């Protein structure tokens, strides 16, 4: 016959306390991860609102690090651009062709118009 092992109340309390400690640590890690994710989302919303107010391209934020240095560098680079037209200052678009200072960027004309056999006037 094999005798069953019995635990004292102290041993049982110790086993339960160790399991509870492991479970609490696991849930705390999950709570910390979720809190960090929430903080990141809130930061993104704040920065997007600030960039919208400044007239900067909000879509660019998805590819940037949200650190202060990274955002400051991006803003400094973008200051040289006229962003309401979506391009650098001095660049205009006429009929789908980008022009700089009145000269088309494509010397051969619009490649899409050529591909469809359309003349200059349409």
N, C-alpha and C positions, 0 to 999 in steps of 0.2 A: 504494500500500500504506500501510496505517496502522500505525504502530508502537504496540505496547502499552506502556502506562506501567508501569514497574516501580518498586517501592518499596524503599528501603533498609531495613535492619533497624531503624535508628533511627526512621524514619517509621512503620513497621509497629508497633513498640513503643509509639509515641506514640498512634496510632489506637486500639490495643487498650486502653491505659491510660485513655484518655478514655471509651471505652465501658464499661469496668469501673467507673470512677468514677460514671458516670450510673446504672448498674444498682445499685451499692451504695447510692447515695443514695436510689433508689426503694425498695429493700428496707428501708432504715433508716426511711424515712417510714412504711412499712406496719407495721414492728415497733413503732415509737413509737405509732402509732394503736391497735394491738392492746393494747399495754401500758397506755395510758390507759383503754381500754375495760375492761380487766381490773381496774384500780384502782378505776374507778367501780362495777363490780359488787361488788367486795369491800367498798367503803365502804357500799353499799346494804345488804349482808348484815349488816354490823356495826351500822348504824343501826337496821335492822329488829329485830335481836336486842335492842338497847337499848330500843327503844320497846315491844317485847313485855314486857320485864321491868318497864317502868314502867306498863304497862296502857294505853298510848296506841294509837290506831287505825293499824295498820301499813299498811292500804290507802291511807291519805292520802299516804304517802311517794312514791308513784308520780307525784303531781302537784306535788311540792315540789322545789325546788332543794336539793341536799345540802350547801350551804355552812353553816358553823357559825351564821352570823347567821340564815339562813332557818329552820334547825331550832330554834334558841333561840326565835325569834318564834312559831313554830307551837306549841311546847311551852307557852309562856306563855299563848297564847290558849286552849289546850285544858285548862289547869289549872282553869278555871272550870266544866268539864263533868264530869258523872259518866258515864264512858264505858262502863261495863259494861252499862248499859241502852241505850247507843247514843244518848243525848240529854242535854240539859242537866239539871242538878240540879232536882228538884221536878217533873219530867215523868214521868208513869207512863202505861202503856197498859193499857186494859181492853177486851177484845173488839174490838181493832183500832182503837179510838178513843183518841187521845191526850188525856189529862186533865192539867191543871195545877191543883194545889191542889183537886182534887175536881170541877172544872167542865170539861165537855167543850169541846174547842176548836171543834167544829162545833155551832152552836146549833140547827141543824135536825135533828140526829141523824146517823147513819151514812149517807152518800150511797150506798154500795154496797148496803146493806140496802134502802134506798128504791128503788134501780134494779131490784132483783130482787123487789120487792113483798113483802118480809119485814116482819113486825110487830116490835114492840119485843122480844118474848120469843123470837123465833126462828123 
